[in-house]
Amino acid sequence: MNMESLPTSDVVIVHGNSHPELANLIAGRLGVKSGGASVYHKTNRETMVEIGDSIRGKDIYIIQTGTKDVNNNIMELLIMAYACKTSSARSIVGVIPYLPYSKQCKMRKRGCIVSKLLAKMMCKSGLSHIITMDLHQKEIQGFFDCPVDNLRASPFLLQYIQESIPDYRNSVIVARNPGSAKKATSYAERLRLGIAVIHGEQKESESDEVDGRYSPPALNSRSRTMDVSVGVPIHPAKEKPPINVVGDVGGRIAIMVDDMIDDVASFVAAAEVLKDRGAYKIYVLATHGLLSSDAPRLIEDSAIDEVVVTNTVPHEIQKMQCHKIKTVDISVLISEAIRRIHNKESMSYLFRNVTLED
C-alpha cells in the first residue's frame, strides 16, 4: 500500500487506555500526532475525559479496542465520543479493531442481544462512522445506525502462512467446529490446500454405553399420522457425538483458523485429537488474541506448536508467559482505512478479492 501522510490541520487522533501502542503505530504511519485527550479514573472509578486542544470543525478518530477490562473500554469510548460531539467536532469515527460483546449477537433464552445495545449506545454518543475488524458475525453491521467498515485480517494471516510456515504446501486447514468451516474453506481455497473439520466433543465420562436411549421410537403400524397427546412435544436436547476429525491430517501440518482465541481449552482439545490423527505440527491462527485467564500456560503445555494473532488486542503479558505466541502487525491496514475515509476515497481496494465467506 502506498501510504501518504494526512494533513494535520483538520485531523485529530485520540485514544483511550485500551491499546495505546496500536494507536501510536497508526498515528505514526499517518504522520499525525496521537494525543489531545487525557482519559483517567477518579478515586471512585468514574471515567474522566479532558480534551486539551480545540477540536471544533475537525475530524476525530478515536482508537479504542476491547480488552479484558471490557466495560471500562466501552465507557471510555462513549465518554470520549460524547465529549467530542459536545465540543462541535465535524465527524467522529470510532476505530474499534476488536468490537466488545460481539459474541453476544444472538438471542439466548431470557438474555438479550448485547451487541445491538452497544451499537445503539455508540451511535447515540456521537460516533458517525465505525472501523472494526473481523466481526464475530458480519451481520452485526446491521445493528448500527451509522456506516461500519468491517476490515479483514486474512491477507496478513495468509501471508504469514506462506512466508513463515516451512513446507506449508503440506498443510491442511482445520475448522475447529462446523461453524468455522466457511472461514477454513476460504483460507484453503486461497492457499490451494485441503480442509478438515472437527466435530463433536470430548466425553466427560466412560459411562456413555449403548443402553437404548438412542434407539428409534416404536412405529404404530395402524396409522401413518402421529397422534400427539395433550400439550406441545418436548424438544429433545442436543447431544454431540465424541470428538472426531472429518478429513485426513495424517503426516500433515494442521492449521486451525478462527476469528478469535479467548478460552483456549477447546483449541487444546482439538490439538490433542489432531496429534492423535497423525498431524506432525499444529498452528492456530486468529485475528483477536484475547487469551484470557490461564491461556498462556495451557498453550505452553499443549500440543500446539504456534499461536499466531494480530495486534488488535494487547497481549504482551501473555507473550512473556508463552513463547509460542506470535504477533502480526495490522496497523498498516487500519491507517490506510483512516486515510481513505478522510480523503473520501473508495474502500473497495481494501476488500479486493475478499468474498463474503471470509
Secondary structure, DSSP 8 states (H G I E B T S, - for coil): -------TTSEEEEE-SS-HHHHHHHHHHHT--B-SEEEEE-TT--EEEEE-S--TT-EEEEE----SSHHHHHHHHHHHHHHHHHTT-SEEEEEESS-TTTT--S--TT---HHHHHHHHHHHHT--EEEEES-SSGGGGGG-SS-EEEE--HHHHHHHHHHHSTTGGGEEEEESSGGGHHHHHHHHHHHT-EEEEEESB--S-S-----STTS-----TT-SS----SS----------B-EEES--TTSEEEEEEEEE-STHHHHHHHHHHHHTT-SEEEEEEEEE---TTHHHHHHTSS--EEEEEBTS--HHHHHH-TTEEEE--HHHHHHHHHHHHTT--SGGGGTT--TT-
